[in-house]
């Protein structure tokens, strides 16, 4: 399974995406590919994000400003989810009595 994609690969993979849209999405940092000596290198996560951007802009007719707001909110939600997972792992590593006290405190709030 391929993990690195060129601009041409991206255009072929994300069929609803035009080259000018791709360039613009990179310019406004909706996607942040790695810079290589022969151009940008995109990852699988970039492909998924570009698919989402196409859905939002084409299916929901969101303009660039609205796309920026939605993408920012999605990024914030993703970061919050990662924080919750880190806290859950930290709590799981605690002794059982302390985990129980934390669980009880969460139930009370």
N, CA, C and O atoms as CSV, one atom per row, in Angstrom:
chain,resi,resn,atom,element,x,y,z
A,1,UNK,N,N,0.843,-1.179,0.000
A,1,UNK,CA,C,0.000,0.000,0.000
A,1,UNK,C,C,0.893,1.248,0.000
A,1,UNK,O,O,1.828,1.353,0.793
A,2,UNK,N,N,0.599,2.158,-0.870
A,2,UNK,CA,C,1.399,3.362,-1.041
A,2,UNK,C,C,1.137,4.350,0.096
A,2,UNK,O,O,-0.009,4.542,0.503
A,3,UNK,N,N,2.201,4.976,0.608
A,3,UNK,CA,C,2.071,5.923,1.709
A,3,UNK,C,C,2.486,7.338,1.345
A,3,UNK,O,O,2.220,8.272,2.102
A,4,UNK,N,N,3.129,7.510,0.206
A,4,UNK,CA,C,3.583,8.828,-0.228
A,4,UNK,C,C,3.053,9.077,-1.638
A,4,UNK,O,O,3.128,8.213,-2.511
A,5,UNK,N,N,2.516,10.280,-1.837
A,5,UNK,CA,C,1.860,10.600,-3.097
A,5,UNK,C,C,2.402,11.908,-3.665
A,5,UNK,O,O,2.604,12.873,-2.927
A,6,UNK,N,N,2.634,11.939,-4.961
A,6,UNK,CA,C,3.008,13.173,-5.650
A,6,UNK,C,C,1.728,13.964,-5.958
A,6,UNK,O,O,0.618,13.480,-5.735
A,7,UNK,N,N,1.903,15.177,-6.470
A,7,UNK,CA,C,0.736,15.969,-6.885
A,7,UNK,C,C,-0.078,15.214,-7.924
A,7,UNK,O,O,-1.306,15.183,-7.848
A,8,UNK,N,N,0.595,14.607,-8.889
A,8,UNK,CA,C,-0.113,13.847,-9.926
A,8,UNK,C,C,-0.880,12.673,-9.321
A,8,UNK,O,O,-2.010,12.393,-9.721
A,9,UNK,N,N,-0.264,11.989,-8.359
A,9,UNK,CA,C,-0.943,10.882,-7.677
A,9,UNK,C,C,-2.207,11.376,-6.980
A,9,UNK,O,O,-3.255,10.730,-7.030
A,10,UNK,N,N,-2.089,12.534,-6.328
A,10,UNK,CA,C,-3.232,13.090,-5.595
A,10,UNK,C,C,-4.369,13.415,-6.547
A,10,UNK,O,O,-5.523,13.088,-6.269
A,11,UNK,N,N,-4.059,14.051,-7.658
A,11,UNK,CA,C,-5.086,14.408,-8.636
A,11,UNK,C,C,-5.756,13.149,-9.187
A,11,UNK,O,O,-6.967,13.134,-9.411
A,12,UNK,N,N,-4.970,12.097,-9.405
A,12,UNK,CA,C,-5.538,10.841,-9.907
A,12,UNK,C,C,-6.368,10.127,-8.848
A,12,UNK,O,O,-7.343,9.452,-9.176
A,13,UNK,N,N,-5.991,10.271,-7.586
A,13,UNK,CA,C,-6.678,9.576,-6.492
A,13,UNK,C,C,-7.938,10.303,-6.049
A,13,UNK,O,O,-8.986,9.685,-5.860
A,14,UNK,N,N,-7.836,11.606,-5.885
A,14,UNK,CA,C,-8.986,12.420,-5.465
A,14,UNK,C,C,-9.595,12.979,-6.746
A,14,UNK,O,O,-9.267,14.084,-7.177
A,15,UNK,N,N,-10.474,12.208,-7.334
A,15,UNK,CA,C,-10.945,12.496,-8.689
A,15,UNK,C,C,-11.726,13.801,-8.807
A,15,UNK,O,O,-11.795,14.374,-9.894
A,16,UNK,N,N,-12.306,14.276,-7.733
A,16,UNK,CA,C,-13.075,15.528,-7.773
A,16,UNK,C,C,-12.197,16.758,-7.592
A,16,UNK,O,O,-12.684,17.885,-7.675
A,17,UNK,N,N,-10.926,16.554,-7.349
A,17,UNK,CA,C,-10.000,17.640,-7.052
A,17,UNK,C,C,-9.289,18.102,-8.322
A,17,UNK,O,O,-8.755,17.291,-9.079
A,18,UNK,N,N,-9.291,19.401,-8.542
A,18,UNK,CA,C,-8.529,19.958,-9.662
A,18,UNK,C,C,-7.141,20.373,-9.164
A,18,UNK,O,O,-6.920,20.547,-7.965
A,19,UNK,N,N,-6.231,20.524,-10.095
A,19,UNK,CA,C,-4.879,20.947,-9.717
A,19,UNK,C,C,-4.909,22.341,-9.085
A,19,UNK,O,O,-4.191,22.600,-8.119
A,20,UNK,N,N,-5.734,23.233,-9.625
A,20,UNK,CA,C,-5.795,24.591,-9.054
A,20,UNK,C,C,-6.371,24.562,-7.634
A,20,UNK,O,O,-5.937,25.338,-6.783
A,21,UNK,N,N,-7.332,23.687,-7.370
A,21,UNK,CA,C,-7.849,23.546,-6.004
A,21,UNK,C,C,-6.752,23.017,-5.080
A,21,UNK,O,O,-6.581,23.504,-3.962
A,22,UNK,N,N,-6.020,22.025,-5.554
A,22,UNK,CA,C,-4.943,21.453,-4.750
A,22,UNK,C,C,-3.921,22.526,-4.394
A,22,UNK,O,O,-3.511,22.647,-3.239
A,23,UNK,N,N,-3.518,23.294,-5.381
A,23,UNK,CA,C,-2.553,24.369,-5.145
A,23,UNK,C,C,-3.106,25.351,-4.118
A,23,UNK,O,O,-2.392,25.765,-3.205
A,24,UNK,N,N,-4.364,25.719,-4.264
A,24,UNK,CA,C,-4.970,26.681,-3.336
A,24,UNK,C,C,-5.071,26.098,-1.924
A,24,UNK,O,O,-4.769,26.789,-0.951
A,25,UNK,N,N,-5.488,24.843,-1.800
A,25,UNK,CA,C,-5.597,24.216,-0.483
A,25,UNK,C,C,-4.238,24.159,0.220
A,25,UNK,O,O,-4.165,24.271,1.444
A,26,UNK,N,N,-3.166,23.987,-0.554
A,26,UNK,CA,C,-1.820,24.006,0.025
A,26,UNK,C,C,-1.450,25.439,0.413
A,26,UNK,O,O,-0.902,25.669,1.491
A,27,UNK,N,N,-1.751,26.408,-0.468
A,27,UNK,CA,C,-1.422,27.817,-0.194
A,27,UNK,C,C,-2.051,28.310,1.104
A,27,UNK,O,O,-1.403,29.002,1.889
A,28,UNK,N,N,-3.323,27.949,1.330
A,28,UNK,CA,C,-4.016,28.427,2.533
A,28,UNK,C,C,-3.842,27.463,3.714
A,28,UNK,O,O,-4.456,27.638,4.767
A,29,UNK,N,N,-2.999,26.448,3.520
A,29,UNK,CA,C,-2.614,25.485,4.553
A,29,UNK,C,C,-3.770,24.650,5.082
A,29,UNK,O,O,-3.792,24.285,6.258
A,30,UNK,N,N,-4.734,24.348,4.212
A,30,UNK,CA,C,-5.761,23.368,4.579
A,30,UNK,C,C,-5.145,21.973,4.595
A,30,UNK,O,O,-5.572,21.105,5.356
A,31,UNK,N,N,-4.150,21.769,3.758
A,31,UNK,CA,C,-3.304,20.571,3.797
A,31,UNK,C,C,-1.867,21.050,3.847
A,31,UNK,O,O,-1.529,22.086,3.274
A,32,UNK,N,N,-1.023,20.294,4.533
A,32,UNK,CA,C,0.368,20.690,4.721
A,32,UNK,C,C,1.279,19.533,4.314
A,32,UNK,O,O,1.809,18.819,5.166
A,33,UNK,N,N,1.455,19.356,3.004
A,33,UNK,CA,C,2.324,18.270,2.551
A,33,UNK,C,C,3.781,18.563,2.869
A,33,UNK,O,O,4.162,19.698,3.152
A,34,UNK,N,N,4.569,17.525,2.815
A,34,UNK,CA,C,6.009,17.695,3.001
A,34,UNK,C,C,6.595,18.254,1.712
A,34,UNK,O,O,6.141,17.923,0.617
A,35,UNK,N,N,7.588,19.089,1.849
A,35,UNK,CA,C,8.274,19.654,0.682
A,35,UNK,C,C,9.467,18.772,0.345
A,35,UNK,O,O,10.325,18.524,1.193
A,36,UNK,N,N,9.518,18.298,-0.897
A,36,UNK,CA,C,10.662,17.528,-1.378
A,36,UNK,C,C,11.346,18.327,-2.479
A,36,UNK,O,O,10.817,19.340,-2.936
A,37,UNK,N,N,12.501,17.881,-2.897
A,37,UNK,CA,C,13.247,18.638,-3.911
A,37,UNK,C,C,12.507,18.694,-5.246
A,37,UNK,O,O,12.691,19.640,-6.012
A,38,UNK,N,N,11.685,17.706,-5.527
A,38,UNK,CA,C,10.962,17.678,-6.802
A,38,UNK,C,C,9.471,18.005,-6.646
A,38,UNK,O,O,8.680,17.689,-7.535
A,39,UNK,N,N,9.081,18.624,-5.545
A,39,UNK,CA,C,7.685,19.014,-5.335
A,39,UNK,C,C,7.173,18.549,-3.989
A,39,UNK,O,O,7.932,18.125,-3.117
A,40,UNK,N,N,5.881,18.640,-3.850
A,40,UNK,CA,C,5.252,18.234,-2.590
A,40,UNK,C,C,5.087,16.723,-2.531
A,40,UNK,O,O,4.936,16.052,-3.551
A,41,UNK,N,N,5.118,16.208,-1.307
A,41,UNK,CA,C,4.844,14.808,-1.049
A,41,UNK,C,C,3.670,14.763,-0.072
A,41,UNK,O,O,3.731,15.327,1.021
A,42,UNK,N,N,2.612,14.087,-0.484
A,42,UNK,CA,C,1.391,13.988,0.321
A,42,UNK,C,C,1.322,12.620,0.980
A,42,UNK,O,O,1.813,11.627,0.443
A,43,UNK,N,N,0.704,12.586,2.152
A,43,UNK,CA,C,0.504,11.338,2.897
A,43,UNK,C,C,-0.953,10.900,2.780
A,43,UNK,O,O,-1.794,11.622,2.245
A,44,UNK,N,N,-1.229,9.718,3.286
A,44,UNK,CA,C,-2.615,9.209,3.262
A,44,UNK,C,C,-3.570,10.163,3.979
A,44,UNK,O,O,-4.696,10.373,3.528
A,45,UNK,N,N,-3.124,10.735,5.087
A,45,UNK,CA,C,-3.974,11.660,5.841
A,45,UNK,C,C,-4.295,12.894,5.008
A,45,UNK,O,O,-5.386,13.452,5.120
A,46,UNK,N,N,-3.354,13.322,4.174
A,46,UNK,CA,C,-3.607,14.453,3.280
A,46,UNK,C,C,-4.670,14.088,2.243
A,46,UNK,O,O,-5.530,14.902,1.908
A,47,UNK,N,N,-4.598,12.859,1.743
A,47,UNK,CA,C,-5.597,12.393,0.767
A,47,UNK,C,C,-6.984,12.421,1.408
A,47,UNK,O,O,-7.939,12.908,0.803
A,48,UNK,N,N,-7.094,11.903,2.622
A,48,UNK,CA,C,-8.391,11.893,3.317
A,48,UNK,C,C,-8.888,13.321,3.545
A,48,UNK,O,O,-10.072,13.610,3.374
A,49,UNK,N,N,-7.993,14.189,3.923
A,49,UNK,CA,C,-8.367,15.587,4.172
A,49,UNK,C,C,-8.820,16.267,2.881
A,49,UNK,O,O,-9.773,17.045,2.889
A,50,UNK,N,N,-8.142,15.976,1.780
A,50,UNK,CA,C,-8.540,16.545,0.490
A,50,UNK,C,C,-9.903,16.014,0.042
A,50,UNK,O,O,-10.701,16.756,-0.530
A,51,UNK,N,N,-10.167,14.738,0.301
A,51,UNK,CA,C,-11.500,14.182,0.008
A,51,UNK,C,C,-12.560,14.938,0.802
A,51,UNK,O,O,-13.605,15.303,0.265
A,52,UNK,N,N,-12.285,15.169,2.078
A,52,UNK,CA,C,-13.222,15.912,2.924
A,52,UNK,C,C,-13.407,17.335,2.418
A,52,UNK,O,O,-14.531,17.834,2.360
A,53,UNK,N,N,-12.317,17.986,2.054
A,53,UNK,CA,C,-12.410,19.347,1.525
A,53,UNK,C,C,-13.257,19.399,0.257
A,53,UNK,O,O,-14.035,20.333,0.062
A,54,UNK,N,N,-13.105,18.405,-0.594
A,54,UNK,CA,C,-13.944,18.340,-1.806
A,54,UNK,C,C,-15.409,18.141,-1.433
A,54,UNK,O,O,-16.287,18.789,-2.002
A,55,UNK,N,N,-15.677,17.258,-0.488
A,55,UNK,CA,C,-17.057,17.048,-0.036
A,55,UNK,C,C,-17.655,18.340,0.496
A,55,UNK,O,O,-18.768,18.717,0.129
A,56,UNK,N,N,-16.919,19.008,1.351
A,56,UNK,CA,C,-17.433,20.230,1.973
A,56,UNK,C,C,-17.614,21.356,0.962
A,56,UNK,O,O,-18.621,22.063,0.987
A,57,UNK,N,N,-16.648,21.518,0.083
A,57,UNK,CA,C,-16.730,22.636,-0.863
A,57,UNK,C,C,-17.710,22.355,-1.997
A,57,UNK,O,O,-18.401,23.267,-2.451
A,58,UNK,N,N,-17.779,21.128,-2.454
A,58,UNK,CA,C,-18.626,20.826,-3.606
A,58,UNK,C,C,-20.030,20.379,-3.205
A,58,UNK,O,O,-21.013,20.859,-3.768
A,59,UNK,N,N,-20.132,19.481,-2.255
A,59,UNK,CA,C,-21.451,18.976,-1.865
A,59,UNK,C,C,-22.214,19.976,-0.999
A,59,UNK,O,O,-23.425,20.139,-1.150
A,60,UNK,N,N,-21.498,20.645,-0.091
A,60,UNK,CA,C,-22.155,21.600,0.808
A,60,UNK,C,C,-21.964,23.044,0.356
A,60,UNK,O,O,-22.472,23.969,0.990
A,61,UNK,N,N,-21.236,23.237,-0.733
A,61,UNK,CA,C,-21.037,24.559,-1.333
A,61,UNK,C,C,-20.428,25.557,-0.347
A,61,UNK,O,O,-20.828,26.721,-0.314
A,62,UNK,N,N,-19.455,25.101,0.460
A,62,UNK,CA,C,-18.787,25.992,1.396
A,62,UNK,C,C,-17.698,26.763,0.671
A,62,UNK,O,O,-16.954,26.194,-0.128
A,63,UNK,N,N,-17.604,28.053,0.947
A,63,UNK,CA,C,-16.529,28.856,0.366
A,63,UNK,C,C,-15.262,28.685,1.203
A,63,UNK,O,O,-15.263,27.984,2.215
A,64,UNK,N,N,-14.197,29.326,0.772
A,64,UNK,CA,C,-12.906,29.156,1.427
A,64,UNK,C,C,-12.927,29.575,2.895
A,64,UNK,O,O,-12.301,28.926,3.732
A,65,UNK,N,N,-13.641,30.651,3.213
A,65,UNK,CA,C,-13.725,31.101,4.598
A,65,UNK,C,C,-14.416,30.059,5.461
A,65,UNK,O,O,-13.939,29.721,6.545
A,66,UNK,N,N,-15.536,29.555,4.979
A,66,UNK,CA,C,-16.271,28.529,5.730
A,66,UNK,C,C,-15.449,27.252,5.845
A,66,UNK,O,O,-15.451,26.605,6.892
A,67,UNK,N,N,-14.746,26.886,4.776
A,67,UNK,CA,C,-13.877,25.707,4.834
A,67,UNK,C,C,-12.822,25.871,5.923
A,67,UNK,O,O,-12.537,24.934,6.668
A,68,UNK,N,N,-12.249,27.063,6.009
A,68,UNK,CA,C,-11.245,27.323,7.038
A,68,UNK,C,C,-11.792,27.144,8.439
A,68,UNK,O,O,-11.123,26.590,9.312
A,69,UNK,N,N,-13.018,27.618,8.651
A,69,UNK,CA,C,-13.652,27.478,9.970
A,69,UNK,C,C,-13.913,26.009,10.275
A,69,UNK,O,O,-13.590,25.531,11.363
A,70,UNK,N,N,-14.496,25.295,9.320
A,70,UNK,CA,C,-14.841,23.884,9.543
A,70,UNK,C,C,-13.585,23.049,9.760
A,70,UNK,O,O,-13.542,22.224,10.672
A,71,UNK,N,N,-12.572,23.252,8.942
A,71,UNK,CA,C,-11.326,22.488,9.086
A,71,UNK,C,C,-10.657,22.792,10.429
A,71,UNK,O,O,-10.119,21.893,11.076
A,72,UNK,N,N,-10.692,24.050,10.843
A,72,UNK,CA,C,-10.132,24.420,12.141
A,72,UNK,C,C,-10.870,23.710,13.278
A,72,UNK,O,O,-10.243,23.208,14.211
A,73,UNK,N,N,-12.180,23.671,13.196
A,73,UNK,CA,C,-12.970,22.989,14.229
A,73,UNK,C,C,-12.693,21.491,14.239
A,73,UNK,O,O,-12.603,20.883,15.305
A,74,UNK,N,N,-12.559,20.898,13.067
A,74,UNK,CA,C,-12.238,19.470,12.989
A,74,UNK,C,C,-10.864,19.212,13.608
A,74,UNK,O,O,-10.681,18.238,14.338
A,75,UNK,N,N,-9.904,20.083,13.315
A,75,UNK,CA,C,-8.565,19.929,13.897
A,75,UNK,C,C,-8.603,20.047,15.418
A,75,UNK,O,O,-7.935,19.289,16.121
A,76,UNK,N,N,-9.386,20.998,15.921
A,76,UNK,CA,C,-9.514,21.168,17.367
A,76,UNK,C,C,-10.163,19.943,18.008
A,76,UNK,O,O,-9.744,19.497,19.076
A,77,UNK,N,N,-11.179,19.409,17.353
A,77,UNK,CA,C,-11.851,18.213,17.860
A,77,UNK,C,C,-10.888,17.022,17.881
A,77,UNK,O,O,-10.862,16.251,18.840
A,78,UNK,N,N,-10.106,16.885,16.824
A,78,UNK,CA,C,-9.127,15.806,16.763
A,78,UNK,C,C,-8.095,15.949,17.888
A,78,UNK,O,O,-7.743,14.964,18.539
A,79,UNK,N,N,-7.617,17.165,18.113
A,79,UNK,CA,C,-6.642,17.402,19.181
A,79,UNK,C,C,-7.243,17.095,20.552
A,79,UNK,O,O,-6.580,16.509,21.408
A,80,UNK,N,N,-8.497,17.491,20.756
A,80,UNK,CA,C,-9.162,17.205,22.035
A,80,UNK,C,C,-9.323,15.692,22.230
A,80,UNK,O,O,-9.156,15.180,23.337
A,81,UNK,N,N,-9.643,14.999,21.164
A,81,UNK,CA,C,-9.777,13.546,21.240
A,81,UNK,C,C,-8.442,12.906,21.618
A,81,UNK,O,O,-8.403,11.986,22.435
A,82,UNK,N,N,-7.357,13.384,21.030
A,82,UNK,CA,C,-6.032,12.866,21.371
A,82,UNK,C,C,-5.699,13.134,22.833
A,82,UNK,O,O,-5.112,12.283,23.500
A,83,UNK,N,N,-6.070,14.311,23.337
A,83,UNK,CA,C,-5.840,14.639,24.752
A,83,UNK,C,C,-6.614,13.699,25.663
A,83,UNK,O,O,-6.084,13.240,26.674
A,84,UNK,N,N,-7.854,13.412,25.316
A,84,UNK,CA,C,-8.678,12.503,26.121
A,84,UNK,C,C,-8.069,11.106,26.119
A,84,UNK,O,O,-8.041,10.443,27.155
A,85,UNK,N,N,-7.583,10.655,24.971
A,85,UNK,CA,C,-6.947,9.338,24.908
A,85,UNK,C,C,-5.692,9.279,25.783
A,85,UNK,O,O,-5.442,8.274,26.449
A,86,UNK,N,N,-4.905,10.358,25.777
A,86,UNK,CA,C,-3.707,10.411,26.633
A,86,UNK,C,C,-4.102,10.348,28.109
A,86,UNK,O,O,-3.473,9.642,28.897
A,87,UNK,N,N,-5.149,11.090,28.475
A,87,UNK,CA,C,-5.603,11.062,29.878
A,87,UNK,C,C,-6.116,9.681,30.251
A,87,UNK,O,O,-5.851,9.197,31.352
A,88,UNK,N,N,-6.844,9.047,29.352
A,88,UNK,CA,C,-7.362,7.704,29.633
A,88,UNK,C,C,-6.219,6.719,29.833
A,88,UNK,O,O,-6.270,5.881,30.733
A,89,UNK,N,N,-5.190,6.815,28.997
A,89,UNK,CA,C,-4.025,5.926,29.157
A,89,UNK,C,C,-3.327,6.186,30.487
A,89,UNK,O,O,-2.910,5.251,31.171
A,90,UNK,N,N,-3.203,7.456,30.849
A,90,UNK,CA,C,-2.555,7.799,32.121
A,90,UNK,C,C,-3.364,7.262,33.290
A,90,UNK,O,O,-2.801,6.712,34.237
A,91,UNK,N,N,-4.672,7.417,33.229
A,91,UNK,CA,C,-5.532,6.913,34.308
A,91,UNK,C,C,-5.459,5.396,34.379
A,91,UNK,O,O,-5.430,4.829,35.471
A,92,UNK,N,N,-5.429,4.724,33.216
A,92,UNK,CA,C,-5.338,3.259,33.192
A,92,UNK,C,C,-4.059,2.747,33.833
A,92,UNK,O,O,-4.013,1.609,34.299
A,93,UNK,N,N,-3.020,3.575,33.862
A,93,UNK,CA,C,-1.748,3.139,34.438
A,93,UNK,C,C,-1.699,3.315,35.955
A,93,UNK,O,O,-0.744,2.874,36.596
A,94,UNK,N,N,-2.702,3.945,36.528
A,94,UNK,CA,C,-2.734,4.192,37.969
A,94,UNK,C,C,-3.208,2.957,38.728
A,94,UNK,O,O,-3.823,2.064,38.145
A,95,UNK,N,N,-2.926,2.907,40.018
A,95,UNK,CA,C,-3.429,1.802,40.839
A,95,UNK,C,C,-4.966,1.769,40.823
A,95,UNK,O,O,-5.624,2.792,40.636
A,96,UNK,N,N,-5.510,0.577,41.023
A,96,UNK,CA,C,-6.953,0.358,40.920
A,96,UNK,C,C,-7.753,1.268,41.848
A,96,UNK,O,O,-8.796,1.785,41.448
A,97,UNK,N,N,-7.283,1.476,43.085
A,97,UNK,CA,C,-8.034,2.316,44.013
A,97,UNK,C,C,-8.115,3.763,43.525
A,97,UNK,O,O,-9.152,4.414,43.657
A,98,UNK,N,N,-7.041,4.246,42.976
A,98,UNK,CA,C,-7.032,5.611,42.455
A,98,UNK,C,C,-7.916,5.726,41.211
A,98,UNK,O,O,-8.621,6.720,41.039
A,99,UNK,N,N,-7.877,4.705,40.341
A,99,UNK,CA,C,-8.771,4.694,39.166
A,99,UNK,C,C,-10.227,4.720,39.601
A,99,UNK,O,O,-11.054,5.402,38.997
A,100,UNK,N,N,-10.530,3.978,40.646
A,100,UNK,CA,C,-11.909,3.939,41.146
A,100,UNK,C,C,-12.331,5.304,41.675
A,100,UNK,O,O,-13.458,5.741,41.441
A,101,UNK,N,N,-11.433,5.981,42.388
A,101,UNK,CA,C,-11.751,7.317,42.908
A,101,UNK,C,C,-11.964,8.313,41.769
A,101,UNK,O,O,-12.870,9.144,41.827
A,102,UNK,N,N,-11.139,8.227,40.748
A,102,UNK,CA,C,-11.310,9.115,39.594
A,102,UNK,C,C,-12.627,8.818,38.891
A,102,UNK,O,O,-13.352,9.734,38.502
A,103,UNK,N,N,-12.933,7.532,38.731
A,103,UNK,CA,C,-14.196,7.132,38.093
A,103,UNK,C,C,-15.388,7.651,38.880
A,103,UNK,O,O,-16.357,8.135,38.295
A,104,UNK,N,N,-15.324,7.554,40.191
A,104,UNK,CA,C,-16.410,8.048,41.041
A,104,UNK,C,C,-16.549,9.561,40.930
A,104,UNK,O,O,-17.659,10.090,40.873
A,105,UNK,N,N,-15.418,10.247,40.900
A,105,UNK,CA,C,-15.445,11.709,40.785
A,105,UNK,C,C,-16.042,12.122,39.441
A,105,UNK,O,O,-16.782,13.103,39.367
A,106,UNK,N,N,-15.731,11.392,38.398
A,106,UNK,CA,C,-16.305,11.704,37.084
A,106,UNK,C,C,-17.810,11.449,37.053
A,106,UNK,O,O,-18.553,12.170,36.387
A,107,UNK,N,N,-18.247,10.434,37.766
A,107,UNK,CA,C,-19.686,10.119,37.813
A,107,UNK,C,C,-20.461,11.230,38.550
A,107,UNK,O,O,-21.603,11.537,38.210
A,108,UNK,N,N,-19.812,11.823,39.565
A,108,UNK,CA,C,-20.458,12.858,40.372
A,108,UNK,C,C,-20.566,14.200,39.651
A,108,UNK,O,O,-21.413,15.023,39.998
A,109,UNK,N,N,-19.716,14.425,38.652
A,109,UNK,CA,C,-19.729,15.750,38.024
A,109,UNK,C,C,-20.726,15.869,36.911
A,109,UNK,O,O,-20.841,16.930,36.297
